[in-house]
Amino acid sequence: DAGVTQSPTHLIKTRGQQVTLRCSPKSGHDTVSWYQQALGQGPQFIFQYYEEEERQRGNFPDRFSGHQFPNYSSELNVNALLLGDSALYLCASSRLQGGGLGDTEAFFGQGTRLTVV
Amino acid sequence: AQTVTQSQPEMSVQEAETVTLSCTYDTSENNYYLFWYKQPPSRQMILVIRQEAYKQQNATENRFSVNFQKAAKSFSLKISDSQLGDTAMYFCAFMKHSDSWGKLQFGAGTQVVVTP
């Protein structure tokens, strides 16, 4: 099992551009959550996808959008990039329809480091 | 809204010694979960230990144990017999029971450095 995989690992974009980050969840998981982790801070919840719909959203502007595909993989899109969007973007997968606590642990990928210049 | 506070930016400990990381949180919820995650230089967040708020017994996982004080809203992590591989950022996290799995509120983290 490859676990949660994210691509690309690093990315450099220019202010004003658009970016798409990708996440493949752990096998058997159906829910994907995205987090933004600025340097020296804890991760901040962006949004969560289940059954191809956004279920919950954190305090992020509409420039941040996402998508989930039928195979449960997900994309995070950020439009009109700002310098402040530079961060590590983490994807976490979990299984919503779980039995006990052990079935629904969130697993994280290694993240995509986005630098906006 | 929930807040999670980790007041120790960095902790240093020698191999084989014990270190305790503090975490406090603020919530009006009664049912929730608390977690400690480890983030090594590889950047991947790894679950260390979790605690369900309705359980009075403190969780333990090998060398890792917690001291959960619900009334004080405190959730500290003790690392015993520290190993060089324990060097990492440690994040305390909160999740409401009513939230679907994966929506976590994290603290700012504590950098743990284990020295030989």
Interface residues (C-beta under 8 A of the other chain):
Chain A: T31 V32 S33 Y35 G40 Q41 G42 P43 Q44 F45 Q48 Y50 R55 Q56 L88 L90 A92 S93 S94 R95 L96 G98 L101 T104 E105 A106 F108 G109 Q110 G111 R113
Chain B: V4 Y37 S42 R43 Q44 M45 I46 L47 R50 E52 F91 A93 D99 S100 W101 G102 K103 L104 Q105 F106 G107 A108 G109
